[in-house]
């Protein structure tokens, strides 16, 4: 039962593109799920034709917090099935049958695709089509089988598997099975529901589906015509900690731009500069979420107001946050503050929590290092009421206050010897901000 693999020469789809019912299945914890959801929201498509269901077998807070106003509908479901791997697939098809959508799109969160993957595959107008995806760290691991054993329906490596995988030959090919992501037209999806295609409990759900299709002579197609994306490995490591290992994904999620010296605008306070929109709101959201797992402590030192803080130096986030802040600011210091160049030596990094009727004085400079430069990154949007318009980061020796800062901005200023900072509490709620002090030396 070896399936032949020859290009179909499939035709291009005629506009308008069909309405979609997209299922995002969070089977396991994988990094940068947000990037997948963001890609779906950026598709070249009439978003009023897209319904999205996010099914959370494995809970990740970025799944629940994701929202995009341009989808026709986005809904969430938590795990509700005992036989998760089989019953839930039938439930997806039942929900699709109840909708008016014309195409069923299934993808799990190990998938990383481009914004054109789904529209371009739909243009092939095939009953069932999947893109070729492979893991980057395992040479031959992919989302398709080119062949199988005839009785037990186990994986069998075919002679042309490697050529399809490496795209030595390119086209749209009939294959034995696909998983992780596939697109099905309405007629075939309803037939799969009628056939109870996922019911073979001794097989994995997609293998059961493919066996059902094979027995009914319904072809399964795979396209490797383009680089459609890749498969990701599962990981329990928070996205914020993957700065070095997954730099491209990290920057896609958290970095809006690499600031230049001219991006740091004069705030009206002497030698205090503000760069807008350097990091994305997701950076602050994920950092605040991480704080829930950290121990809060109260710091009281001479010339300090008592305030709750989170000492980042004692957490796994220390190295990542130090490297990120230096990456965004270190190379600019000699341009912004002429005569000084950074040693790239950290003296202090912490996240402070500001609430209640008081000021928080930020004296982070350690004794004997008067040339340190300091950075503040607001993590949440706390100044939200009309009464908060004049609140913010006050520099009493300069007799001025920096207002209007938002999550993702970077506030840059010299050390405490010349620039003490008082941070105002918001009228309502809590302000979180990350502060770091770095040494500088005279050039």
C-alpha positions, -999 to +999 in steps of 0.1 A: +000+000+000+026+025-011+011+057-022+024+072-054+039+107-051+035+126-083+026+163-087-011+169-094-008+201-113-037+215-093-055+246-106-056+280-089-087+290-069-111+315-083-121+345-061-139+351-038-121+330-012-143+308+010-153+315+046-132+297+072-137+278+105-102+277+120-094+255+150-063+262+170-056+232+192-032+238+221-022+202+227+010+209+245+030+238+258+051+252+229+069+285+227+056+316+209+021+305+204+012+342+202+032+345+170+009+319+154-022+337+165-007+370+153+000+354+119-037+343+116-048+379+123-024+392+096-036+369+067-044+384+034-080+376+038-115+391+044-114+386+082-152+389+084-152+354+069-130+339+096-143+322+127-116+310+152-119+284+179-090+281+204-091+248+223-069+248+253-058+212+262-027+228+276-033+262+292-011+291+282-021+326+293-013+342+259-040+320+244-066+334+267-054+370+264-054+369+226-081+390+210-084+404+175-114+426+166-113+418+129-123+381+131-159+374+126-158+354+158-132+341+182-141+317+210-123+296+236-128+261+250-110+243+278-105+205+280-138+188+284-133+153+269-121+122+286-108+106+254-091+139+244-073+128+213-103+113+194-136+128+207-124+164+205-117+160+168-153+149+162-164+178+183-145+202+161-163+188+130-197+191+147-191+227+155-180+233+119-211+215+107-232+239+128-215+269+113-219+283+078-182+282+070-171+266+037-137+254+048-125+236+079-089+245+089-072+225+117-039+234+132-022+227+165+001+250+183+033+233+172+027+248+138+045+280+126+032+292+093+034+323+072+006+348+066+001+335+031+001+297+039-036+293+043-048+316+015-024+301-010-033+265-001-070+274-005-063+286-040-055+250-050-092+241-045-085+205-033-108+185-009-079+181+017-046+198+015-017+204+039+016+223+037+049+206+041+063+215+076+094+201+092+113+205+125+144+225+122+163+205+148+155+170+135+165+162+099+136+139+088+107+148+112+078+163+093+040+165+093+034+139+066+037+102+058+045+092+022+038+055+029+026+030+055+025-007+063-007-022+048-021-041+078-011-022+110-009+012+093+025+020+108+049+045+094+070+033+065+097+054+049+092+056+011+120+061-014+108+095-024+101+108+012+135+126+014+130+143-020+097+157-010+110+167+025+140+185+011+119+199-018+143+183-043+111+177-062+084+203-058+046+203-064+014+190-049+016+153-041-009+126-029+005+112+003-005+086+029-012+110+058-008+145+071-011+159+106-006+191+127-023+212+100-048+205+072-075+223+052-107+204+043-137+215+021-172+214+036-184+183+018-155+161+029-155+175+064-192+165+068-184+131+054-156+126+079-181+133+106-206+108+092-179+082+088-166+088+124-132+090+109-113+095+142-129+065+161-100+040+158-088+043+194-057+022+187-044+048+162-035+084+166-064+107+155-050+119+123-037+084+114-073+072+120-086+099+097-061+091+070-069+054+072-106+061+068-098+083+037-076+056+022-102+029+026-127+052+008-102+061-020-102+098-010-067+113-017-047+133+008-026+161-007+006+178+005+022+209-010+059+216-009+058+243-036+068+270-011+085+273+022+052+273+042+067+274+077+080+249+103+071+227+133+081+238+168+093+216+197+073+216+229+089+235+258+080+245+293+104+274+292+086+308+292+089+328+259+107+357+277+137+334+285+143+323+249+161+355+238+193+336+228+178+303+217+149+317+196+160+352+188+139+356+157+107+344+174+115+365+205+119+396+185+088+389+164+067+387+196+084+413+219+104+438+198+087+465+178+119+482+167+156+486+174+159+522+187+184+546+172+198+576+191+173+599+173+144+578+186+152+590+222+133+623+223+141+651+247+114+650+274+119+686+286+138+673+316+175+679+313+192+647+300+161+626+303+151+609+271+121+588+260+119+563+231+083+554+222+071+519+212+104+500+213+089+468+229+055+454+222+027+453+248+032+415+251+066+421+267+049+438+296+020+414+298+043+384+300+066+400+324+038+409+348+024+374+345+058+360+354+058+382+385+030+360+399+055+332+403+081+354+420+085+362+456+077+398+465+099+415+491+100+449+507+131+470+505+140+497+529+174+514+528+186+548+536+171+574+513+146+548+500+109+548+505+095+514+514+082+497+483+074+462+471+099+450+446+109+419+426+146+413+426+153+400+391+189+392+398+177+362+418+155+348+390+161+331+357+150+363+340+181+382+350+204+373+322+178+377+295+165+411+307+201+425+311+210+414+276+179+428+261+182+462+279+219+464+268+210+454+233+185+482+230+205+509+248+241+501+254+254+511+219+236+545+221+249+558+254+280+576+240+257+593+214+230+603+239+254+612+268+286+624+250+317+616+270+305+583+284+306+548+271+290+518+289+310+492+306+281+468+303+283+460+340+250+457+357+245+471+392+209+466+398+178+454+380+144+450+396+107+454+389+088+477+412+051+476+421+036+510+428+001+514+443-016+533+471-014+568+482+024+573+481+054+581+459+081+555+452+116+569+452+138+552+427+174+554+440+189+524+423+225+537+421+249+518+443+274+538+464+306+547+446+293+545+410+281+580+403+283+576+365+257+549+361+230+553+335+195+541+343+166+527+323+129+524+331+105+502+311+068+506+320+052+472+320+015+480+322-008+509+313-016+522+348-021+559+343-056+556+328-079+582+346-081+619+338-066+625+373-035+606+362-026+629+333+000+649+353+014+618+370+044+598+360+081+598+367+091+630+385+127+643+386+126+668+415+161+682+410+152+691+374+117+702+386+099+683+359+078+652+353+078+628+324+042+619+316+025+599+288+048+569+289+033+536+279+042+499+280+069+493+255+086+527+259+121+532+273+130+560+296+168+567+297+186+591+321+218+595+341+226+582+376+210+592+409+237+617+418+221+642+394+187+625+386+167+612+415+133+598+404+100+598+423+074+575+407+038+585+413+012+559+422-017+557+397-051+569+410-066+534+404-048+501+401-011+492+402+019+503+381+047+478+373+079+490+359+113+475+352+143+495+363+180+488+356+212+506+364+244+501+344+279+515+349+294+540+325+330+552+323+343+584+310+357+582+275 
